Amino acid sequence: MRVNIAISERLERISDKLLDRGAQLDDVLTEHEVSSFEDKHGITLPDVYREFLLFIGNGGDGPPHYGCPKLGDVADDMMADERATWTTLPDIAKPFPFTKSWVWEGDEESDEGKPDQINHGSLYVGNDGCGQYWQLIVTGAERGKVWQFCGEGLAPTNPKRDFLQWYEDWLDGVE
C-alpha cells in the first residue's frame, strides 16, 4: 500500500518524537488485520489513523491520560452496557451527525442529532478517567476528527484536530 506523502512525513515526525520521548507502543497491525476490522464493521478507517496503526503502533503510550487502546479495545472503567456498545460497535457505520459541541446535562437539545445518535460513527481511542472518553469520528462531516465524550455532553478538540495532530500535540506537550 502506498502512503500519502504528507501523511508519511507526519508519521515520520511522530516516530522520531516517540523515540526521543522513549514512549512504547504495541506492534503495528497488518493490512489484513486492519481490513478485517473495517470489513467486519462496514467502514473504512480515516487514512491518518489507519496509517498510524500500520506504521507506528496499535495502542500503547499516548494521549490521553491512560494511553491509546488497541484497535477495538475499550476502557476498563466503562459500565457493562457501554462496554457492550463499544465492543460490538453496532452504530459505527451510521453517520455521526454532530459538527459542534453539545452539552445535554441541563436537558439542552441539539439541532444536529438526538441522544440515541451520539455513538454513531465513532471509535473509542482513549480515556482521561472519570468517564471522559476520546472518540475518533469515522463517518459524517467530522470524519477523521477526535472528539471527547462524557456524561454531560460531547465536543470536538479545540481547535479541531485529526488523530495524528491530536497524537503529535500530546508528544509536544499541548493540552
C-alpha positions as CSV (number, residue, x, y, z in Angstrom):
1,M,0.0,0.0,0.0
2,R,1.3,3.5,-0.9
3,V,1.2,6.1,1.9
4,N,0.3,9.7,1.1
5,I,3.5,11.8,1.2
6,A,2.0,14.3,3.6
7,I,0.8,11.6,6.0
8,S,4.2,9.8,5.6
9,E,6.0,12.9,6.7
10,R,3.7,13.3,9.7
11,L,4.2,9.7,10.7
12,E,8.0,10.0,10.4
13,R,7.9,13.1,12.7
14,I,5.7,11.3,15.2
15,S,8.0,8.2,15.1
16,D,11.1,10.4,15.8
17,K,9.3,12.2,18.7
18,L,8.2,8.8,20.2
19,L,11.8,7.6,20.0
20,D,13.1,10.8,21.7
21,R,10.5,10.5,24.4
22,G,11.1,6.8,25.0
23,A,7.4,6.1,24.5
24,Q,6.3,2.5,24.0
25,L,3.7,1.3,21.5
26,D,2.4,-2.1,20.8
27,D,3.2,-3.8,17.4
28,V,1.8,-2.4,14.2
29,L,-1.1,-4.2,12.6
30,T,-1.0,-5.8,9.2
31,E,-3.0,-4.6,6.3
32,H,-5.1,-7.8,6.6
33,E,-5.9,-7.1,10.3
34,V,-7.0,-3.5,9.6
35,S,-9.0,-4.5,6.5
36,S,-10.7,-7.3,8.5
37,F,-11.8,-4.8,11.2
38,E,-13.1,-2.5,8.5
39,D,-14.9,-5.3,6.7
40,K,-16.5,-6.6,9.9
41,H,-17.9,-3.2,10.7
42,G,-18.7,-1.9,7.2
43,I,-16.4,1.1,7.5
44,T,-13.1,2.5,6.2
45,L,-10.9,4.0,8.9
46,P,-9.7,7.6,8.3
47,D,-6.4,7.5,6.5
48,V,-4.3,9.1,9.2
49,Y,-5.5,6.6,11.9
50,R,-5.2,3.7,9.5
51,E,-1.6,4.6,8.7
52,F,-0.8,5.1,12.3
53,L,-1.9,1.5,13.0
54,L,0.0,0.2,10.1
55,F,3.3,2.1,10.6
56,I,3.5,3.4,14.2
57,G,1.7,1.1,16.5
58,N,-1.6,-0.4,17.8
59,G,-2.1,1.1,21.2
60,G,0.3,2.0,24.0
61,D,1.7,5.3,25.3
62,G,0.0,8.4,24.1
63,P,-2.9,10.6,24.7
64,P,-5.0,10.8,26.6
65,H,-4.1,10.2,30.3
66,Y,-4.4,6.4,30.1
67,G,-2.8,5.9,26.7
68,C,-4.2,4.7,23.4
69,P,-6.1,1.4,23.3
70,K,-5.6,-1.3,20.7
71,L,-8.0,-1.1,17.8
72,G,-11.4,-2.3,19.1
73,D,-10.4,-2.3,22.8
74,V,-12.5,-0.4,25.3
75,A,-11.8,1.3,28.7
76,D,-11.7,-0.8,31.8
77,D,-13.9,1.7,33.7
78,M,-16.9,1.5,31.3
79,M,-20.2,0.2,32.6
80,A,-21.3,-3.2,31.2
81,D,-23.7,-1.7,28.7
82,E,-21.1,0.8,27.5
83,R,-18.6,-1.9,27.1
84,A,-21.0,-4.0,25.0
85,T,-21.7,-1.0,22.7
86,W,-18.0,-0.1,22.2
87,T,-17.0,-3.7,21.8
88,T,-19.7,-4.7,19.2
89,L,-19.9,-1.2,17.6
90,P,-23.4,-1.6,16.2
91,D,-23.6,2.0,15.2
92,I,-20.1,2.7,13.8
93,A,-21.2,2.7,10.2
94,K,-24.0,5.1,10.8
95,P,-23.3,8.8,10.0
96,F,-22.1,10.9,13.0
97,P,-24.5,13.8,12.9
98,F,-22.7,16.4,15.0
99,T,-20.4,19.2,14.0
100,K,-20.4,21.3,17.2
101,S,-20.3,20.7,20.9
102,W,-23.5,19.6,22.7
103,V,-23.9,19.7,26.5
104,W,-27.1,17.8,27.3
105,E,-26.6,17.9,31.1
106,G,-29.3,20.6,31.6
107,D,-31.7,18.8,29.2
108,E,-30.4,21.0,26.3
109,E,-31.4,19.7,22.9
110,S,-29.2,19.6,19.9
111,D,-30.3,20.9,16.5
112,E,-27.9,18.3,14.9
113,G,-28.8,15.0,16.4
114,K,-30.6,13.1,19.1
115,P,-29.2,11.3,22.3
116,D,-29.5,7.9,20.6
117,Q,-27.1,9.1,17.9
118,I,-24.1,10.0,20.0
119,N,-22.4,6.7,19.3
120,H,-23.0,6.8,15.6
121,G,-19.8,6.8,13.5
122,S,-17.3,6.9,16.3
123,L,-14.5,4.6,17.6
124,Y,-13.0,4.7,21.1
125,V,-9.4,5.9,21.1
126,G,-8.7,6.8,24.7
127,N,-9.7,7.6,28.3
128,D,-8.9,10.5,30.6
129,G,-10.7,8.8,33.5
130,C,-13.9,9.8,35.3
131,G,-16.0,8.8,32.2
132,Q,-14.1,11.2,29.8
133,Y,-13.6,9.2,26.6
134,W,-11.9,10.2,23.4
135,Q,-13.5,9.1,20.1
136,L,-12.3,9.1,16.6
137,I,-15.1,10.0,14.2
138,V,-15.2,7.6,11.2
139,T,-18.3,8.8,9.4
140,G,-20.1,12.1,8.6
141,A,-18.8,15.6,8.2
142,E,-16.4,15.3,11.2
143,R,-14.8,12.1,9.8
144,G,-11.1,11.8,10.9
145,K,-11.5,14.3,13.8
146,V,-11.1,13.5,17.5
147,W,-13.9,14.3,19.9
148,Q,-14.3,14.0,23.7
149,F,-17.4,12.3,25.1
150,C,-18.5,12.4,28.8
151,G,-21.7,12.1,30.9
152,E,-22.5,15.7,30.3
153,G,-22.0,16.1,26.6
154,L,-19.6,15.8,23.6
155,A,-17.2,18.2,22.0
156,P,-14.5,18.2,19.3
157,T,-10.9,19.0,20.2
158,N,-10.3,22.8,20.3
159,P,-9.1,23.5,17.7
160,K,-10.5,20.6,15.8
161,R,-7.7,18.0,15.2
162,D,-7.4,14.8,13.2
163,F,-5.9,11.8,15.0
164,L,-2.3,12.5,14.0
165,Q,-2.4,16.1,15.1
166,W,-4.1,15.1,18.4
167,Y,-1.3,12.5,19.0
168,E,1.5,14.8,17.9
169,D,0.2,17.6,20.1
170,W,0.4,15.2,23.1
171,L,4.0,14.5,22.2
172,D,4.7,18.2,22.0
173,G,3.0,18.8,25.4
174,V,0.0,20.6,24.1
175,E,-3.1,20.2,26.4
